Amino acid sequence: MRRLVPALLVASFVACAQGNLEAQRERMVRQHIEQRGVRDRRVLEAMRKTPRHLFVPEGLRAMAYADQPLPIGHGQTISQPYIVAFMTELLELKPDQKALEIGTGSGYQAAVLSHLVGHLYTIEIVPELARSSAPLLKQLGYKNVTVRDGDGYKGWPEQAPFDRILLTAAPPEIPQALLEQLKPGGRLVAPVGASVFEQELVVIDKDKDGKLHRRPSLPVRFVPMVRGKE
Ligand code: SAH
């Protein structure tokens, strides 16, 4: 009995904290995502299912369900949940598609995408981040995600072409290799801009004849897409 009481207390504390996190996640989805205009039910469901608190550093877990980016080390950030949902909705993913993400970071956006796509390939230039997000995604059961460290400017030629491509770091212009690795009929979504003060999200559709159609979406602020060593 003496041992049982503390064990029960710990168990109920854990259950309570867990419940609390779920309630916070639900509130985040309703207030910051649904009410701000993201309507795709599959996207909302993916946001509800993805435990963002497990993708942020332990000391920041209490802030995981606020609608803000958070530092993940190496000068990088996990994106704001609203933007993650907004970009995911823009991609209009289907379960039989193959997608490429540039900038794995914490792995959170990859986890959200993996609920909606056949297979996701994701590239991260900071090897330490790729080395931590890959086992985390695996441990959480995201089987249809392949992470590798490397330079996103080159894309992933061995797996190309892709139905969808998402950049989560901002280049000054969309890298040519990524446009080439997009399938006809495919869509690429990217923050683009020479500095953090003049970035906008752009949507590029490649039509059946391979012609590109570009339209601007929101003004955004992403970390820059850095160039790898040649
Ligand atoms: N999608 C991430 C967001 C991370 S921030 C998440 O959900 O957490 C953007 C990431 O892009 C950073 O981790 C950064 O290291 C990475 N990055 C920057 N330039 C890159 C490049 N050329 N190739 C691949 N990744 C890059």
Boltz pocket constraint, residues with backbone or C-beta under 6 A from the ligand:
constraints:
  - pocket:
      binder: B
      contacts: [[A, 76], [A, 77], [A, 78], [A, 79], [A, 102], [A, 103], [A, 104], [A, 105], [A, 106], [A, 107], [A, 108], [A, 109], [A, 110], [A, 123], [A, 124], [A, 125], [A, 126], [A, 129], [A, 150], [A, 151], [A, 152], [A, 153], [A, 168], [A, 169], [A, 223], [A, 224], [A, 225], [A, 226], [A, 227], [A, 228]]
      max_distance: 6.0
